[in-house]
């Protein structure tokens, strides 16, 4: 019994299977990464310091001093929109801006981050 194997035909049948397998594996890895990201999402919106969000603390200190967002922005050298984003939780101030905010509100950075007024 003589079986002739045409390696070219065989490779044309196996190659697409390998390519599709590779594509499915890459898709699987992407989906797993996305699931892990969503499960462990420590995004800015979920940042909580103590029992309160940083955005709430920033807004409370500004309101306690009866400052406008525009005044705070001009005082520390950022835009009003930046202060608004910090207060609605869509982003956080940098360390430099946290230091400037604490100085502006006449409190320590620890007091600012922990939300206490002591």
N, C-alpha and C positions, 0 to 999 in steps of 0.2 A: 504494500500500500504506500503509494508515493503522494505526499501532500506538498503542494507548492504554496509557499506563503509569499504573498506579494507584500513586502514590507512597506511600500509606498501607500497602498490601499489601507493597510493597518494603521499607519501613522496618521493618515487623513481622518480616520475614524476616532482615534484616541485623542488627538490634539484638541478638537473642540470640547471634548469632555473635560480635559485638563483646564482649558481656558474658562469654561463655565464654572467649574469647581472653584477656581481661584477667585472669580468675580463674586460668587456666593459667599466665599470665606471673607472677603473684604467687606461685603455688605453686612455680614454677621458681626464683624469687629466694630464697624461704625455704629450699628444698632446697640451693641453692648456698651460702647463708650457713651452714647447718648443716654442710655438708661442709667448708667452709673452717675453721670453728670446730673441728671434730673433727680435721682435719689439722694444725692449728697450735695444738693445745690445750696451753697452757703453764699448766695448772692447778696448784694447790697440791700435788697429789699427785705431779706430775712435776718439782717444783722441786728442782734439784740444785745444790748449792754445791760447786764442785770436783768431787770424786768421790763425795761422800756427800750424802745428803739432809739438809736442815735438821732434819727431825724426828729423825733418828738422832743428830745432833750434840747437840741439846737433851737428849735422853734420856741420852746418854753423860755429859754434864756433870753432870746431876742425879744420876746413879748414882755418878759419881766422888766427889761430895760427900756421898753417902749421904743425900740428901734425899728425902723422900716428895713425891709430887705435891701433896698437901695442904699441906705446909710451904711449898713453892715458891709455890703459889697464894696462901696467906695472906700471905707475905712481900712479894709484889708487888701484891697487891690484886685478884686475879682469882679465878675459881672453879676448883675442882679439875678440873671438866670441860673448861675452857679449856686447862689444861695438858695434859690427856690428848689433846685434839684436836690440839694442836701436836705432840705426840710421836708420834701415829699418822698424821700428815700430812694430816688432813682440813681443817685451816686453819693459818694462820701467825700468829705474834704480830705486833702492831703495832710500829712503830718505838719507841714509848715503852716497850712491854713488853720489847723486845729490849735496850734500855738498862738496864732494871731487872734483867733476867736476868743480863746481863754483870756488873753491880755485885754481884748476889747471889752469883754464882759466882767473884767476884774475878778477872775476866779482862776484856780489852778486847772491844768489840763486834766488832772485826776478828777476834780469836781465836775468838769465838763463831761468827761467820759462816763463817770458813774452816776451822773444825774442828781447829785446831792448839792445842796446850797450851803453846806457848813463851811 
